[in-house]
Amino acid sequence: MKSTFLAKLIRKYRRLRVKKTPQVNLVWGFFLYTLIGFLLLSIPLFHKTDISVIDNLFTSTSAVSTTGLTTLSIIDSYTLVGQILILIMIQIGGIGYMTLTTYVLLLTSNKITNWHAKIMNAEFTTPRTMKIKDFLKSAFYFTVSMEIIGTIALYLCFKDEGMSGIQAAWYSIFHSISAFCTAGFSLLNNSFIEFQNDIYFNGVISFLSIAGSLGFIVVTDLWYLISRKAKKLTYTTKLIVLGFIGLLFFGTVMIYFSEPSMQNGNEDGLLIAFFQAMSAMTTVGFNTVSISQLSMPILLLLTMLMYIGASPSGTAGGLKITTLFAMIAILKSRLFGQETITFLRRKIPFERLYVATSTFILYTSLIFLFTFLLTYTEKFNLQDLLFETASALGTVGLSTGITSSLSTLGKLLLILLMFIGRVGVLTFGFALLKRKEEEEKRHKKEDLAV
């Protein structure tokens, strides 16, 4: 009887998900994972201390969205099992839940259903020349390889800190996955401030974060080139790498020369500046210096880097480098009076430009709106609230230290922001507002002077 009821329930669910748009399915998928994580984290057995409902929900959302903002200490609040649950949510959120389920389907049946393909295309933006099967394989194997390499490399660091073999192994696994998935969760209460002078440790974390944030498009593209499936890198990959290097260099130089504390008698000032620029750009959210002690110009610069983010179809959040370039291309073409919109002598398809402009407007509007709302619910100054908002929507995790002191309503606003940031502002908008194509035919075409 129970099996029959369960079978009927599964059939109804499958029919329902087919009727829904890919964007709606994607939003519901992440919502369910967040809800399940919240319910599991709410089990008192996994707590070291009393944890409120809102803090468990905040932690679950932050983990699935790979943000890293926390209202409490992970190591002091959750048991080992609780920490493992958080790490599982980080892994699911980082690689994408549809990537995992679709890859398992590919292994077992050697084919991908049309439904899975549509959801994958909604979750990850890829060039038309890239096959979804190749993308899945490269994403899965690259993730596993990087996290194993990171675990081994970090184990040496934590072992040198005097940790036991078991503790060093657990810390290495946790921080390797957290870094690659650009989650920013740490088992150390002060993030990585105690490692700010350790070039090796900074290098390993930076390598993992950059590898994850550059995205699976770049990895798949490089694999095509190495395996001779392609003769050159795609235009998208070239722009991503060029933009990332340029912005990272700009951010490092500006932080170093704009922050006196990194120059006056600090031999590792350049390393610290690089790490903070890298952390904001990759949206990994680790810090080797207290963010609250940074000057206002640096906070504004970090806000800009968090706003831009890194690559599409990777583990990083933010507006994305490619969206920024698309907006620059539109501006350049308008200023020069060009009818076609080009960038680096390449014409950009209008459908991509529509997506870029929509993302830019919606993303910027959300930052303004939620900062505005937080000024009503919180007593902190504007720069702290703006920084917190940009960090939440960009799924970064950097904070000036106000997260745990936010009101319940303020925490709920950030929870919503982190969720929107993970599923994507445009995907979330589509899921809420998309109408049937037939309705568009009712509207008359009219001119608008801009």
TORKOL-4160 file (C-alpha; in steps of 0.2 Angstrom, whole numbers, padded with zeros to 4 digits, m for minus):
450
<pt num="1" X="0000" Y="0000" Z="0000"/>
<pt num="2" X="0014" Y="0012" Z="0005"/>
<pt num="3" X="0024" Y="0008" Z="m0011"/>
<pt num="4" X="0009" Y="0011" Z="m0022"/>
<pt num="5" X="0006" Y="0028" Z="m0013"/>
<pt num="6" X="0024" Y="0033" Z="m0015"/>
<pt num="7" X="0024" Y="0028" Z="m0034"/>
<pt num="8" X="0009" Y="0039" Z="m0037"/>
<pt num="9" X="0017" Y="0053" Z="m0028"/>
<pt num="10" X="0033" Y="0051" Z="m0038"/>
<pt num="11" X="0023" Y="0051" Z="m0054"/>
<pt num="12" X="0014" Y="0067" Z="m0049"/>
<pt num="13" X="0030" Y="0075" Z="m0045"/>
<pt num="14" X="0038" Y="0071" Z="m0062"/>
<pt num="15" X="0022" Y="0077" Z="m0071"/>
<pt num="16" X="0023" Y="0093" Z="m0061"/>
<pt num="17" X="0041" Y="0097" Z="m0064"/>
<pt num="18" X="0040" Y="0094" Z="m0083"/>
<pt num="19" X="0026" Y="0107" Z="m0084"/>
<pt num="20" X="0037" Y="0120" Z="m0075"/>
<pt num="21" X="0050" Y="0130" Z="m0083"/>
<pt num="22" X="0068" Y="0126" Z="m0081"/>
<pt num="23" X="0070" Y="0142" Z="m0070"/>
<pt num="24" X="0056" Y="0137" Z="m0058"/>
<pt num="25" X="0063" Y="0119" Z="m0057"/>
<pt num="26" X="0080" Y="0126" Z="m0053"/>
<pt num="27" X="0074" Y="0138" Z="m0039"/>
<pt num="28" X="0063" Y="0124" Z="m0031"/>
<pt num="29" X="0078" Y="0112" Z="m0032"/>
<pt num="30" X="0090" Y="0124" Z="m0022"/>
<pt num="31" X="0075" Y="0128" Z="m0010"/>
<pt num="32" X="0073" Y="0110" Z="m0006"/>
<pt num="33" X="0091" Y="0107" Z="m0003"/>
<pt num="34" X="0092" Y="0123" Z="0008"/>
<pt num="35" X="0076" Y="0117" Z="0018"/>
<pt num="36" X="0083" Y="0099" Z="0020"/>
<pt num="37" X="0099" Y="0106" Z="0026"/>
<pt num="38" X="0090" Y="0118" Z="0038"/>
<pt num="39" X="0080" Y="0103" Z="0045"/>
<pt num="40" X="0095" Y="0093" Z="0048"/>
<pt num="41" X="0105" Y="0107" Z="0056"/>
<pt num="42" X="0091" Y="0110" Z="0068"/>
<pt num="43" X="0093" Y="0093" Z="0076"/>
<pt num="44" X="0100" Y="0097" Z="0093"/>
<pt num="45" X="0111" Y="0081" Z="0093"/>
<pt num="46" X="0122" Y="0091" Z="0080"/>
<pt num="47" X="0124" Y="0106" Z="0091"/>
<pt num="48" X="0137" Y="0110" Z="0104"/>
<pt num="49" X="0127" Y="0125" Z="0111"/>
<pt num="50" X="0109" Y="0131" Z="0109"/>
<pt num="51" X="0107" Y="0138" Z="0091"/>
<pt num="52" X="0091" Y="0148" Z="0086"/>
<pt num="53" X="0080" Y="0143" Z="0071"/>
<pt num="54" X="0085" Y="0159" Z="0062"/>
<pt num="55" X="0104" Y="0155" Z="0064"/>
<pt num="56" X="0102" Y="0137" Z="0058"/>
<pt num="57" X="0092" Y="0144" Z="0042"/>
<pt num="58" X="0105" Y="0157" Z="0039"/>
<pt num="59" X="0119" Y="0144" Z="0040"/>
<pt num="60" X="0110" Y="0132" Z="0029"/>
<pt num="61" X="0107" Y="0145" Z="0016"/>
<pt num="62" X="0124" Y="0152" Z="0017"/>
<pt num="63" X="0131" Y="0134" Z="0014"/>
<pt num="64" X="0120" Y="0130" Z="m0001"/>
<pt num="65" X="0123" Y="0147" Z="m0009"/>
<pt num="66" X="0142" Y="0145" Z="m0005"/>
<pt num="67" X="0142" Y="0162" Z="0003"/>
<pt num="68" X="0151" Y="0160" Z="0019"/>
<pt num="69" X="0142" Y="0173" Z="0029"/>
<pt num="70" X="0139" Y="0166" Z="0047"/>
<pt num="71" X="0130" Y="0173" Z="0062"/>
<pt num="72" X="0140" Y="0161" Z="0073"/>
<pt num="73" X="0156" Y="0151" Z="0075"/>
<pt num="74" X="0155" Y="0134" Z="0065"/>
<pt num="75" X="0168" Y="0125" Z="0075"/>
<pt num="76" X="0161" Y="0131" Z="0092"/>
<pt num="77" X="0142" Y="0129" Z="0088"/>
<pt num="78" X="0141" Y="0112" Z="0078"/>
<pt num="79" X="0148" Y="0095" Z="0081"/>
<pt num="80" X="0158" Y="0085" Z="0069"/>
<pt num="81" X="0142" Y="0078" Z="0061"/>
<pt num="82" X="0135" Y="0096" Z="0059"/>
<pt num="83" X="0151" Y="0102" Z="0051"/>
<pt num="84" X="0150" Y="0087" Z="0039"/>
<pt num="85" X="0132" Y="0092" Z="0034"/>
<pt num="86" X="0138" Y="0110" Z="0031"/>
<pt num="87" X="0152" Y="0103" Z="0020"/>
<pt num="88" X="0140" Y="0092" Z="0010"/>
<pt num="89" X="0129" Y="0107" Z="0007"/>
<pt num="90" X="0144" Y="0117" Z="0001"/>
<pt num="91" X="0149" Y="0104" Z="m0011"/>
<pt num="92" X="0131" Y="0103" Z="m0018"/>
<pt num="93" X="0130" Y="0122" Z="m0019"/>
<pt num="94" X="0147" Y="0124" Z="m0027"/>
<pt num="95" X="0146" Y="0111" Z="m0041"/>
<pt num="96" X="0128" Y="0113" Z="m0043"/>
<pt num="97" X="0115" Y="0100" Z="m0038"/>
<pt num="98" X="0109" Y="0097" Z="m0056"/>
<pt num="99" X="0128" Y="0094" Z="m0061"/>
<pt num="100" X="0129" Y="0080" Z="m0048"/>
<pt num="101" X="0112" Y="0072" Z="m0052"/>
<pt num="102" X="0114" Y="0073" Z="m0071"/>
<pt num="103" X="0132" Y="0066" Z="m0070"/>
<pt num="104" X="0125" Y="0051" Z="m0061"/>
<pt num="105" X="0112" Y="0049" Z="m0074"/>
<pt num="106" X="0125" Y="0050" Z="m0087"/>
<pt num="107" X="0135" Y="0036" Z="m0079"/>
<pt num="108" X="0121" Y="0024" Z="m0076"/>
<pt num="109" X="0111" Y="0027" Z="m0093"/>
<pt num="110" X="0124" Y="0035" Z="m0104"/>
<pt num="111" X="0111" Y="0048" Z="m0109"/>
<pt num="112" X="0104" Y="0064" Z="m0103"/>
<pt num="113" X="0085" Y="0067" Z="m0103"/>
<pt num="114" X="0079" Y="0083" Z="m0111"/>
<pt num="115" X="0072" Y="0089" Z="m0094"/>
<pt num="116" X="0090" Y="0088" Z="m0087"/>
<pt num="117" X="0098" Y="0096" Z="m0101"/>
<pt num="118" X="0086" Y="0111" Z="m0100"/>
<pt num="119" X="0089" Y="0113" Z="m0081"/>
<pt num="120" X="0108" Y="0112" Z="m0084"/>
<pt num="121" X="0107" Y="0126" Z="m0097"/>
<pt num="122" X="0097" Y="0136" Z="m0085"/>
<pt num="123" X="0110" Y="0133" Z="m0071"/>
<pt num="124" X="0125" Y="0136" Z="m0082"/>
<pt num="125" X="0128" Y="0147" Z="m0096"/>
<pt num="126" X="0139" Y="0139" Z="m0109"/>
<pt num="127" X="0145" Y="0143" Z="m0127"/>
<pt num="128" X="0134" Y="0135" Z="m0141"/>
<pt num="129" X="0149" Y="0125" Z="m0147"/>
<pt num="130" X="0151" Y="0116" Z="m0130"/>
<pt num="131" X="0143" Y="0099" Z="m0128"/>
<pt num="132" X="0134" Y="0097" Z="m0112"/>
<pt num="133" X="0141" Y="0079" Z="m0109"/>
<pt num="134" X="0159" Y="0086" Z="m0111"/>
<pt num="135" X="0155" Y="0100" Z="m0099"/>
<pt num="136" X="0148" Y="0088" Z="m0086"/>
<pt num="137" X="0163" Y="0077" Z="m0086"/>
<pt num="138" X="0176" Y="0090" Z="m0086"/>
<pt num="139" X="0166" Y="0099" Z="m0071"/>
<pt num="140" X="0165" Y="0083" Z="m0061"/>
<pt num="141" X="0183" Y="0077" Z="m0064"/>
<pt num="142" X="0191" Y="0094" Z="m0062"/>
<pt num="143" X="0181" Y="0097" Z="m0045"/>
<pt num="144" X="0187" Y="0080" Z="m0038"/>
<pt num="145" X="0205" Y="0082" Z="m0044"/>
<pt num="146" X="0207" Y="0100" Z="m0037"/>
<pt num="147" X="0199" Y="0096" Z="m0020"/>
<pt num="148" X="0210" Y="0081" Z="m0018"/>
<pt num="149" X="0226" Y="0091" Z="m0023"/>
<pt num="150" X="0220" Y="0105" Z="m0011"/>
<pt num="151" X="0218" Y="0093" Z="0003"/>
<pt num="152" X="0235" Y="0085" Z="0002"/>
<pt num="153" X="0243" Y="0103" Z="0001"/>
<pt num="154" X="0233" Y="0110" Z="0015"/>
<pt num="155" X="0237" Y="0095" Z="0026"/>
<pt num="156" X="0255" Y="0099" Z="0026"/>
<pt num="157" X="0251" Y="0117" Z="0033"/>
<pt num="158" X="0239" Y="0111" Z="0047"/>
<pt num="159" X="0251" Y="0097" Z="0052"/>
<pt num="160" X="0265" Y="0110" Z="0054"/>
<pt num="161" X="0253" Y="0120" Z="0065"/>
<pt num="162" X="0254" Y="0106" Z="0078"/>
<pt num="163" X="0237" Y="0098" Z="0074"/>
<pt num="164" X="0235" Y="0079" Z="0076"/>
<pt num="165" X="0234" Y="0069" Z="0060"/>
<pt num="166" X="0215" Y="0066" Z="0061"/>
<pt num="167" X="0212" Y="0085" Z="0065"/>
<pt num="168" X="0224" Y="0091" Z="0051"/>
<pt num="169" X="0215" Y="0079" Z="0039"/>
<pt num="170" X="0198" Y="0085" Z="0043"/>
<pt num="171" X="0203" Y="0104" Z="0042"/>
<pt num="172" X="0212" Y="0100" Z="0025"/>
<pt num="173" X="0196" Y="0092" Z="0018"/>
<pt num="174" X="0185" Y="0105" Z="0024"/>
<pt num="175" X="0195" Y="0120" Z="0019"/>
<pt num="176" X="0200" Y="0113" Z="0002"/>
<pt num="177" X="0181" Y="0110" Z="m0003"/>
<pt num="178" X="0176" Y="0127" Z="0004"/>
<pt num="179" X="0190" Y="0136" Z="m0006"/>
<pt num="180" X="0187" Y="0127" Z="m0022"/>
<pt num="181" X="0168" Y="0130" Z="m0021"/>
<pt num="182" X="0172" Y="0148" Z="m0016"/>
<pt num="183" X="0161" Y="0146" Z="0000"/>
<pt num="184" X="0172" Y="0155" Z="0012"/>
<pt num="185" X="0167" Y="0144" Z="0027"/>
<pt num="186" X="0181" Y="0141" Z="0039"/>
<pt num="187" X="0184" Y="0131" Z="0055"/>
<pt num="188" X="0195" Y="0145" Z="0061"/>
<pt num="189" X="0186" Y="0159" Z="0070"/>
<pt num="190" X="0197" Y="0172" Z="0063"/>
<pt num="191" X="0197" Y="0165" Z="0045"/>
<pt num="192" X="0215" Y="0165" Z="0039"/>
<pt num="193" X="0222" Y="0180" Z="0049"/>
<pt num="194" X="0235" Y="0169" Z="0057"/>
<pt num="195" X="0241" Y="0163" Z="0040"/>
<pt num="196" X="0243" Y="0181" Z="0033"/>
<pt num="197" X="0262" Y="0179" Z="0031"/>
<pt num="198" X="0262" Y="0161" Z="0025"/>
<pt num="199" X="0266" Y="0162" Z="0007"/>
<pt num="200" X="0263" Y="0143" Z="0004"/>
<pt num="201" X="0246" Y="0143" Z="0013"/>
<pt num="202" X="0240" Y="0159" Z="0004"/>
<pt num="203" X="0246" Y="0151" Z="m0013"/>
<pt num="204" X="0236" Y="0135" Z="m0010"/>
<pt num="205" X="0220" Y="0144" Z="m0005"/>
<pt num="206" X="0222" Y="0156" Z="m0020"/>
<pt num="207" X="0225" Y="0142" Z="m0032"/>
<pt num="208" X="0210" Y="0133" Z="m0027"/>
<pt num="209" X="0199" Y="0148" Z="m0026"/>
<pt num="210" X="0204" Y="0154" Z="m0043"/>
<pt num="211" X="0203" Y="0137" Z="m0051"/>
<pt num="212" X="0184" Y="0136" Z="m0045"/>
<pt num="213" X="0180" Y="0154" Z="m0049"/>
<pt num="214" X="0187" Y="0154" Z="m0067"/>
<pt num="215" X="0173" Y="0141" Z="m0071"/>
<pt num="216" X="0170" Y="0125" Z="m0080"/>
<pt num="217" X="0169" Y="0133" Z="m0097"/>
<pt num="218" X="0188" Y="0138" Z="m0096"/>
<pt num="219" X="0192" Y="0120" Z="m0090"/>
<pt num="220" X="0182" Y="0112" Z="m0104"/>
<pt num="221" X="0189" Y="0123" Z="m0116"/>
<pt num="222" X="0207" Y="0119" Z="m0111"/>
<pt num="223" X="0203" Y="0101" Z="m0112"/>
<pt num="224" X="0196" Y="0103" Z="m0130"/>
<pt num="225" X="0213" Y="0111" Z="m0134"/>
<pt num="226" X="0224" Y="0098" Z="m0126"/>
<pt num="227" X="0214" Y="0084" Z="m0133"/>
<pt num="228" X="0214" Y="0092" Z="m0150"/>
<pt num="229" X="0195" Y="0093" Z="m0151"/>
<pt num="230" X="0198" Y="0112" Z="m0154"/>
<pt num="231" X="0212" Y="0122" Z="m0162"/>
<pt num="232" X="0210" Y="0137" Z="m0151"/>
<pt num="233" X="0202" Y="0144" Z="m0136"/>
<pt num="234" X="0184" Y="0151" Z="m0137"/>
<pt num="235" X="0181" Y="0169" Z="m0137"/>
<pt num="236" X="0172" Y="0167" Z="m0120"/>
<pt num="237" X="0187" Y="0159" Z="m0112"/>
<pt num="238" X="0199" Y="0173" Z="m0118"/>
<pt num="239" X="0188" Y="0186" Z="m0111"/>
<pt num="240" X="0186" Y="0178" Z="m0094"/>
<pt num="241" X="0205" Y="0175" Z="m0092"/>
<pt num="242" X="0209" Y="0192" Z="m0099"/>
<pt num="243" X="0197" Y="0201" Z="m0088"/>
<pt num="244" X="0201" Y="0191" Z="m0072"/>
<pt num="245" X="0220" Y="0194" Z="m0073"/>
<pt num="246" X="0217" Y="0213" Z="m0077"/>
<pt num="247" X="0205" Y="0215" Z="m0062"/>
<pt num="248" X="0215" Y="0205" Z="m0050"/>
<pt num="249" X="0230" Y="0215" Z="m0054"/>
<pt num="250" X="0221" Y="0232" Z="m0053"/>
<pt num="251" X="0213" Y="0227" Z="m0036"/>
<pt num="252" X="0230" Y="0221" Z="m0029"/>
<pt num="253" X="0239" Y="0237" Z="m0034"/>
<pt num="254" X="0225" Y="0248" Z="m0028"/>
<pt num="255" X="0223" Y="0240" Z="m0011"/>
<pt num="256" X="0242" Y="0240" Z="m0008"/>
<pt num="257" X="0245" Y="0258" Z="m0012"/>
<pt num="258" X="0228" Y="0264" Z="m0004"/>
<pt num="259" X="0230" Y="0256" Z="0012"/>
<pt num="260" X="0245" Y="0263" Z="0023"/>
<pt num="261" X="0245" Y="0248" Z="0035"/>
<pt num="262" X="0251" Y="0237" Z="0020"/>
<pt num="263" X="0266" Y="0248" Z="0016"/>
<pt num="264" X="0272" Y="0255" Z="0033"/>
<pt num="265" X="0284" Y="0241" Z="0040"/>
<pt num="266" X="0274" Y="0227" Z="0033"/>
<pt num="267" X="0285" Y="0215" Z="0022"/>
<pt num="268" X="0270" Y="0205" Z="0017"/>
<pt num="269" X="0259" Y="0219" Z="0013"/>
<pt num="270" X="0258" Y="0215" Z="m0006"/>
<pt num="271" X="0254" Y="0197" Z="m0002"/>
<pt num="272" X="0239" Y="0203" Z="0010"/>
<pt num="273" X="0233" Y="0215" Z="m0004"/>
<pt num="274" X="0234" Y="0201" Z="m0017"/>
<pt num="275" X="0224" Y="0189" Z="m0006"/>
<pt num="276" X="0210" Y="0201" Z="m0002"/>
<pt num="277" X="0208" Y="0206" Z="m0020"/>
<pt num="278" X="0208" Y="0188" Z="m0025"/>
<pt num="279" X="0195" Y="0184" Z="m0011"/>
<pt num="280" X="0183" Y="0197" Z="m0017"/>
<pt num="281" X="0185" Y="0194" Z="m0035"/>
<pt num="282" X="0183" Y="0175" Z="m0034"/>
<pt num="283" X="0170" Y="0178" Z="m0021"/>
<pt num="284" X="0178" Y="0165" Z="m0009"/>
<pt num="285" X="0176" Y="0176" Z="0006"/>
<pt num="286" X="0192" Y="0172" Z="0016"/>
<pt num="287" X="0202" Y="0186" Z="0024"/>
<pt num="288" X="0220" Y="0187" Z="0031"/>
<pt num="289" X="0216" Y="0204" Z="0038"/>
<pt num="290" X="0202" Y="0211" Z="0049"/>
<pt num="291" X="0190" Y="0219" Z="0036"/>
<pt num="292" X="0183" Y="0231" Z="0049"/>
<pt num="293" X="0200" Y="0239" Z="0051"/>
<pt num="294" X="0201" Y="0243" Z="0032"/>
<pt num="295" X="0199" Y="0261" Z="0026"/>
<pt num="296" X="0183" Y="0267" Z="0017"/>
<pt num="297" X="0192" Y="0268" Z="0000"/>
<pt num="298" X="0197" Y="0249" Z="0002"/>
<pt num="299" X="0180" Y="0244" Z="0007"/>
<pt num="300" X="0173" Y="0253" Z="m0008"/>
<pt num="301" X="0185" Y="0244" Z="m0019"/>
<pt num="302" X="0182" Y="0227" Z="m0012"/>
<pt num="303" X="0163" Y="0231" Z="m0014"/>
<pt num="304" X="0166" Y="0234" Z="m0033"/>
<pt num="305" X="0176" Y="0218" Z="m0035"/>
<pt num="306" X="0163" Y="0208" Z="m0026"/>
<pt num="307" X="0150" Y="0216" Z="m0037"/>
<pt num="308" X="0159" Y="0210" Z="m0053"/>
<pt num="309" X="0164" Y="0193" Z="m0047"/>
<pt num="310" X="0172" Y="0181" Z="m0059"/>
<pt num="311" X="0167" Y="0169" Z="m0072"/>
<pt num="312" X="0150" Y="0162" Z="m0077"/>
<pt num="313" X="0147" Y="0143" Z="m0075"/>
<pt num="314" X="0159" Y="0142" Z="m0061"/>
<pt num="315" X="0158" Y="0142" Z="m0042"/>
<pt num="316" X="0159" Y="0160" Z="m0040"/>
<pt num="317" X="0145" Y="0173" Z="m0039"/>
<pt num="318" X="0144" Y="0191" Z="m0043"/>
<pt num="319" X="0138" Y="0200" Z="m0059"/>
<pt num="320" X="0151" Y="0190" Z="m0069"/>
<pt num="321" X="0166" Y="0197" Z="m0080"/>
<pt num="322" X="0157" Y="0193" Z="m0096"/>
<pt num="323" X="0142" Y="0203" Z="m0091"/>
<pt num="324" X="0154" Y="0218" Z="m0087"/>
<pt num="325" X="0162" Y="0216" Z="m0104"/>
<pt num="326" X="0145" Y="0215" Z="m0113"/>
<pt num="327" X="0140" Y="0231" Z="m0105"/>
<pt num="328" X="0156" Y="0240" Z="m0109"/>
<pt num="329" X="0154" Y="0234" Z="m0127"/>
<pt num="330" X="0136" Y="0242" Z="m0128"/>
<pt num="331" X="0143" Y="0258" Z="m0121"/>
<pt num="332" X="0158" Y="0259" Z="m0133"/>
<pt num="333" X="0147" Y="0255" Z="m0148"/>
<pt num="334" X="0134" Y="0268" Z="m0143"/>
<pt num="335" X="0148" Y="0282" Z="m0140"/>
<pt num="336" X="0156" Y="0278" Z="m0157"/>
<pt num="337" X="0139" Y="0277" Z="m0166"/>
<pt num="338" X="0141" Y="0259" Z="m0171"/>
<pt num="339" X="0126" Y="0250" Z="m0177"/>
<pt num="340" X="0133" Y="0233" Z="m0172"/>
<pt num="341" X="0139" Y="0229" Z="m0155"/>
<pt num="342" X="0157" Y="0223" Z="m0154"/>
<pt num="343" X="0171" Y="0219" Z="m0142"/>
<pt num="344" X="0189" Y="0216" Z="m0147"/>
<pt num="345" X="0184" Y="0215" Z="m0165"/>
<pt num="346" X="0170" Y="0202" Z="m0162"/>
<pt num="347" X="0152" Y="0204" Z="m0164"/>
<pt num="348" X="0141" Y="0199" Z="m0149"/>
<pt num="349" X="0124" Y="0191" Z="m0152"/>
<pt num="350" X="0109" Y="0202" Z="m0147"/>
<pt num="351" X="0102" Y="0188" Z="m0136"/>
<pt num="352" X="0118" Y="0188" Z="m0126"/>
<pt num="353" X="0117" Y="0207" Z="m0124"/>
<pt num="354" X="0099" Y="0206" Z="m0118"/>
<pt num="355" X="0104" Y="0194" Z="m0105"/>
<pt num="356" X="0118" Y="0205" Z="m0100"/>
<pt num="357" X="0108" Y="0221" Z="m0099"/>
<pt num="358" X="0094" Y="0212" Z="m0089"/>
<pt num="359" X="0106" Y="0205" Z="m0077"/>
<pt num="360" X="0115" Y="0221" Z="m0074"/>
<pt num="361" X="0099" Y="0231" Z="m0071"/>
<pt num="362" X="0091" Y="0218" Z="m0060"/>
<pt num="363" X="0108" Y="0214" Z="m0050"/>
<pt num="364" X="0111" Y="0233" Z="m0047"/>
<pt num="365" X="0093" Y="0236" Z="m0042"/>
<pt num="366" X="0093" Y="0222" Z="m0029"/>
<pt num="367" X="0109" Y="0229" Z="m0021"/>
<pt num="368" X="0101" Y="0246" Z="m0020"/>
<pt num="369" X="0084" Y="0239" Z="m0014"/>
<pt num="370" X="0091" Y="0228" Z="0000"/>
<pt num="371" X="0103" Y="0241" Z="0006"/>
<pt num="372" X="0089" Y="0253" Z="0007"/>
<pt num="373" X="0078" Y="0240" Z="0017"/>
<pt num="374" X="0093" Y="0236" Z="0029"/>
<pt num="375" X="0095" Y="0255" Z="0033"/>
<pt num="376" X="0077" Y="0253" Z="0041"/>
<pt num="377" X="0080" Y="0237" Z="0050"/>
<pt num="378" X="0098" Y="0240" Z="0056"/>
<pt num="379" X="0107" Y="0254" Z="0066"/>
<pt num="380" X="0124" Y="0252" Z="0057"/>
<pt num="381" X="0132" Y="0264" Z="0045"/>
<pt num="382" X="0128" Y="0264" Z="0026"/>
<pt num="383" X="0146" Y="0258" Z="0021"/>
<pt num="384" X="0144" Y="0242" Z="0032"/>
<pt num="385" X="0126" Y="0239" Z="0026"/>
<pt num="386" X="0131" Y="0241" Z="0007"/>
<pt num="387" X="0146" Y="0230" Z="0010"/>
<pt num="388" X="0136" Y="0216" Z="0018"/>
<pt num="389" X="0123" Y="0217" Z="0004"/>
<pt num="390" X="0135" Y="0216" Z="m0010"/>
<pt num="391" X="0144" Y="0201" Z="m0001"/>
<pt num="392" X="0127" Y="0192" Z="0001"/>
<pt num="393" X="0121" Y="0194" Z="m0016"/>
<pt num="394" X="0138" Y="0191" Z="m0024"/>
<pt num="395" X="0139" Y="0175" Z="m0012"/>
<pt num="396" X="0156" Y="0181" Z="m0006"/>
<pt num="397" X="0155" Y="0180" Z="0013"/>
<pt num="398" X="0167" Y="0195" Z="0018"/>
<pt num="399" X="0160" Y="0206" Z="0032"/>
<pt num="400" X="0165" Y="0220" Z="0042"/>
<pt num="401" X="0159" Y="0210" Z="0057"/>
<pt num="402" X="0140" Y="0215" Z="0058"/>
<pt num="403" X="0132" Y="0199" Z="0052"/>
<pt num="404" X="0130" Y="0191" Z="0070"/>
<pt num="405" X="0123" Y="0208" Z="0076"/>
<pt num="406" X="0109" Y="0209" Z="0063"/>
<pt num="407" X="0091" Y="0209" Z="0068"/>
<pt num="408" X="0080" Y="0194" Z="0064"/>
<pt num="409" X="0072" Y="0204" Z="0049"/>
<pt num="410" X="0090" Y="0209" Z="0044"/>
<pt num="411" X="0095" Y="0191" Z="0044"/>
<pt num="412" X="0080" Y="0186" Z="0034"/>
<pt num="413" X="0084" Y="0199" Z="0021"/>
<pt num="414" X="0102" Y="0192" Z="0019"/>
<pt num="415" X="0095" Y="0174" Z="0018"/>
<pt num="416" X="0084" Y="0179" Z="0003"/>
<pt num="417" X="0099" Y="0189" Z="m0005"/>
<pt num="418" X="0111" Y="0174" Z="m0003"/>
<pt num="419" X="0098" Y="0162" Z="m0011"/>
<pt num="420" X="0095" Y="0174" Z="m0026"/>
<pt num="421" X="0113" Y="0176" Z="m0028"/>
<pt num="422" X="0116" Y="0157" Z="m0029"/>
<pt num="423" X="0102" Y="0153" Z="m0042"/>
<pt num="424" X="0106" Y="0169" Z="m0051"/>
<pt num="425" X="0096" Y="0185" Z="m0052"/>
<pt num="426" X="0090" Y="0183" Z="m0069"/>
<pt num="427" X="0085" Y="0165" Z="m0066"/>
<pt num="428" X="0076" Y="0170" Z="m0050"/>
<pt num="429" X="0067" Y="0184" Z="m0060"/>
<pt num="430" X="0062" Y="0172" Z="m0074"/>
<pt num="431" X="0055" Y="0160" Z="m0061"/>
<pt num="432" X="0044" Y="0173" Z="m0053"/>
<pt num="433" X="0039" Y="0184" Z="m0068"/>
<pt num="434" X="0040" Y="0174" Z="m0084"/>
<pt num="435" X="0024" Y="0174" Z="m0094"/>
<pt num="436" X="0018" Y="0163" Z="m0109"/>
<pt num="437" X="0024" Y="0169" Z="m0126"/>
<pt num="438" X="0006" Y="0171" Z="m0132"/>
<pt num="439" X="0004" Y="0185" Z="m0120"/>
<pt num="440" X="0018" Y="0195" Z="m0129"/>
<pt num="441" X="0008" Y="0195" Z="m0145"/>
<pt num="442" X="m0006" Y="0206" Z="m0137"/>
<pt num="443" X="0006" Y="0220" Z="m0134"/>
<pt num="444" X="0008" Y="0234" Z="m0148"/>
<pt num="445" X="0025" Y="0239" Z="m0154"/>
<pt num="446" X="0029" Y="0257" Z="m0150"/>
<pt num="447" X="0044" Y="0269" Z="m0151"/>
<pt num="448" X="0053" Y="0275" Z="m0135"/>
<pt num="449" X="0065" Y="0290" Z="m0136"/>
<pt num="450" X="0081" Y="0285" Z="m0125"/>
